[in-house]
Amino acid sequence: MRHASFIARTVFVQNNDVEAACRVLNRILGREGILEQYRRTRYYEKPFQVRRRVNYEHCKALYDEDMNRKIQFVLRKNRLDPFPGCS
């Protein structure tokens, strides 16, 4: 059996259309975060910039998780009060 991550990064060129294959490959690499990692390690990142970036990513993850939880709460269909907090 083939390794799943290898299959996910394998792009086939169909009908000699290399441009479309490159677009697909860039989309896959962007989704997996490989391009961001490459851009980050291309130049030296000072320690204070690393701390700033990591703190920002942590805060953003917390915010996104909280907002997703609130959105899922609002989108629930089987609530007694369809608009909580509004009178």
Secondary structure as UniProt FT lines:
FT   HELIX           4..8
FT   TURN            15..16
FT   HELIX           18..32
FT   HELIX           34..42
FT   HELIX           47..75
FT   TURN            84..85
//
